[in-house]
Structures are given as structure tokens and as C-alpha cells.
Amino acid sequence: VKQLQMFLNSHGFIVAQSGPGSSGMETTRFGALTRSALAKFQAENGIVPSVGYFGPKTRAAVNAM
């Protein structure tokens, strides 16, 4: 989860502006903020459904970047 948050933050899909989940303060907690940032990433990258679930389609897209 921490690596996912780092990826999202560094690619413009900000998990949190400050505090836990923000850039440099990523955590291992997959909560609502991570799910929301992931859903935005999915929507922008044509991954359907864009609900913030880190499944095979999303994993493949992240690994391709």
C-alpha cells in the first residue's frame, strides 16, 4: 500500500495534501483517501470499473508505467 501511495502521489493522483498519505508520509493503510486517488487514476487511464480496487487491470497499468 505504501508503494501504491508513493506511485499515486508522484503521478499527480494525490492521496492527501498533508499528514498520513501525503507525499513523504505514505502509510501502509488502504483507506478512503487511497481508494479515491486510485479511482481517479483508474478513470483517467480507462480502467473500468473505476472504483479504487487494486486488481489485475490496475496492477498491469501501474507496472507498465
Helices and strands as residue ranges (DSSP letters): H 2-10, H 32-44, H 56-64
